Amino acid sequence: MLWKQFGLCLVVIFSLLHTSAASAIILSFDPSDQTVQLGNPVSVDLRISDLGDDILTGFDLDISFDDSILGFQSFTFGTGLDVFGLGFNFTDVMDLGGGVVNVFELSLDFDLDLMLFQPDDFVLGTFDFSTLSLGTSALDISFALLSGEYDAFGFATELHADLRAGSVTVSVIPVPAAVWLFGTGLVGLIGFGKRRKVIQQ
């Protein structure tokens, strides 16, 4: 009876350790929150961090945003899955409409090269958006498939990550302080000139 309880405790401990290791990877936006002026472009990095002993061999992600506030322009892939910069990876970017963009990359680097040279924390790619209207758009990872190292049968292991949302706030263009000073000074001069004219009459 005691051995069964001890065995059960070991299973629970190992499963907890495995769960914490599997969920340690983080997918996030950088910066996580930013404010830009209406009419200005905005760039947001999609970052993976805390890979630890794992490697990333590929990803298939859907990124969602408010397409009444932001307009998708482009996605530029990072170099974390192409450690020698050869440019042979399979990549694809697809605007699915309705504020959803799919980004896909499959590394052609060997697992050993990725183990030796892939950073623990790197940018998967950079989104470029135009700003269309005022408001705050959430940035969400609505679908995520991450592949790790390949097993003896040629199948990639699936990695699990903590998906962290971001946001972009589009604000009005503030009037510079110099313009305010110039405007109030001009009004003051006009008022002073009229008052002086009335006094002279």
C-alpha positions in Angstrom: 0.0 0.0 0.0 2.8 2.4 0.9 4.6 1.6 -2.3 1.5 2.5 -4.3 1.1 5.8 -2.6 4.8 6.6 -3.2 4.5 5.6 -6.8 1.5 7.8 -7.2 3.3 10.8 -5.6 6.2 10.3 -8.1 3.8 10.3 -11.1 2.2 13.5 -9.8 5.5 15.2 -9.2 6.9 14.2 -12.7 3.7 15.3 -14.4 3.8 18.7 -12.6 7.4 19.1 -13.6 6.6 18.2 -17.2 3.7 20.6 -17.2 5.7 23.5 -15.9 8.5 22.8 -18.4 6.0 22.6 -21.2 4.3 25.8 -20.3 7.4 27.8 -19.6 7.7 28.9 -23.3 6.1 32.4 -23.9 4.7 33.9 -27.1 4.2 37.6 -26.7 4.2 41.0 -28.5 6.9 43.5 -28.1 6.1 46.2 -27.1 3.1 44.6 -25.4 1.2 47.9 -25.3 1.9 51.1 -27.3 0.2 54.3 -28.3 0.7 55.8 -31.8 -0.8 58.8 -33.5 -3.5 58.4 -36.2 -1.9 58.3 -39.6 1.4 57.0 -38.4 2.6 53.4 -39.1 3.1 51.0 -36.2 5.5 48.0 -35.9 5.1 45.1 -33.4 7.5 42.2 -32.8 6.2 38.7 -32.3 8.6 37.2 -29.7 9.2 33.7 -28.4 11.1 33.4 -25.1 12.1 30.9 -22.4 12.7 28.0 -24.8 15.1 26.5 -22.3 16.2 23.0 -23.5 13.7 23.1 -26.3 14.3 24.2 -29.9 11.7 25.7 -32.3 11.7 24.1 -35.7 8.5 25.6 -37.0 5.4 27.7 -36.3 1.9 28.2 -37.6 0.2 31.2 -36.0 -3.0 33.2 -36.4 -2.7 36.8 -35.2 -6.0 38.7 -34.7 -6.5 42.5 -34.4 -9.3 45.1 -34.9 -9.2 45.8 -38.7 -11.3 49.0 -38.2 -8.4 50.4 -36.2 -5.3 48.8 -37.8 -4.6 47.8 -41.4 -2.2 44.9 -42.0 0.8 45.9 -44.2 3.5 43.2 -43.9 5.2 40.6 -41.8 9.0 40.3 -41.8 10.4 36.9 -40.6 13.2 36.9 -38.0 16.4 34.8 -38.1 15.8 32.4 -35.1 14.7 29.5 -37.4 17.4 30.3 -40.0 20.5 30.4 -37.8 22.9 30.7 -40.8 20.8 33.2 -42.7 20.6 31.1 -45.8 17.0 32.0 -46.6 15.9 28.5 -47.6 13.1 28.1 -44.9 9.5 27.5 -46.0 7.6 30.7 -45.1 4.2 32.0 -45.8 2.1 35.0 -44.8 -1.6 35.1 -45.5 -4.1 37.9 -44.7 -7.2 35.8 -44.0 -9.4 39.0 -43.7 -11.6 40.1 -40.8 -8.5 41.1 -38.8 -6.7 37.8 -38.9 -3.2 37.1 -40.4 -1.6 33.7 -40.6 2.2 33.4 -40.4 4.0 30.2 -41.1 7.7 29.1 -41.0 9.4 25.7 -41.2 13.1 25.6 -40.6 15.3 23.6 -42.9 18.2 23.8 -40.4 19.3 20.6 -38.7 18.1 20.0 -35.1 21.8 20.0 -33.9 22.4 23.4 -35.5 19.3 24.8 -33.9 20.4 23.3 -30.5 23.8 25.0 -30.8 22.9 28.3 -32.3 19.2 29.1 -31.7 18.8 31.7 -29.0 16.5 31.1 -26.0 14.7 34.3 -26.7 14.2 35.8 -30.2 11.9 37.6 -32.6 9.8 35.3 -34.8 9.0 38.3 -37.0 7.7 41.9 -37.1 4.2 43.1 -38.0 3.8 46.4 -39.8 0.3 48.0 -39.6 -1.2 51.3 -40.8 -3.5 53.2 -38.4 -7.0 53.7 -39.7 -9.1 55.1 -36.9 -9.0 56.1 -33.2 -9.3 53.4 -30.6 -7.5 50.5 -29.0 -7.0 47.2 -30.9 -6.1 44.1 -29.0 -3.4 41.9 -30.5 -4.2 38.2 -29.9 -2.6 34.9 -30.9 -5.9 33.1 -31.8 -4.2 29.9 -33.0 -0.8 28.5 -32.3 1.0 25.4 -33.5 4.7 25.2 -32.5 7.0 22.3 -33.5 10.1 21.2 -31.6 12.8 18.7 -32.4 12.2 15.7 -34.6 12.0 12.1 -33.2 13.5 9.0 -34.7 10.5 8.6 -37.0 10.8 12.1 -38.4 7.8 13.6 -36.5 8.2 16.9 -34.8 7.2 17.2 -31.1 4.6 19.8 -30.3 5.6 22.6 -28.0 3.1 24.4 -25.7 3.4 28.1 -24.9 1.9 30.7 -22.7 0.1 33.1 -25.2 0.2 36.7 -24.1 -1.9 39.4 -25.8 -0.9 42.9 -26.6 -2.6 46.1 -27.7 -2.1 49.2 -29.9 -3.9 52.4 -29.0 -4.4 54.9 -31.8 -4.8 58.5 -30.5 -5.4 61.9 -32.0 -2.4 64.0 -33.1 -1.5 66.4 -30.3 -1.1 70.0 -31.1 2.6 70.9 -30.3 3.1 73.3 -27.4 4.9 75.8 -29.7 1.7 76.1 -31.8 -0.3 76.8 -28.6 2.2 79.5 -27.5 2.2 81.1 -30.9 -1.6 81.0 -31.1 -2.2 82.5 -27.7 0.5 85.2 -28.3 -1.1 86.1 -31.6 -4.5 86.4 -30.0 -3.0 88.6 -27.3 -1.4 90.9 -29.8 -4.6 91.3 -31.8 -6.5 92.0 -28.6 -3.9 94.5 -27.4 -3.9 96.3 -30.9 -7.7 96.6 -30.8 -7.7 98.0 -27.2 -5.0 100.5 -28.1 -7.0 101.6 -31.2 -10.1 102.1 -29.0 -8.1 104.2 -26.5 -6.7 106.4 -29.2 -10.2 107.2 -30.5 
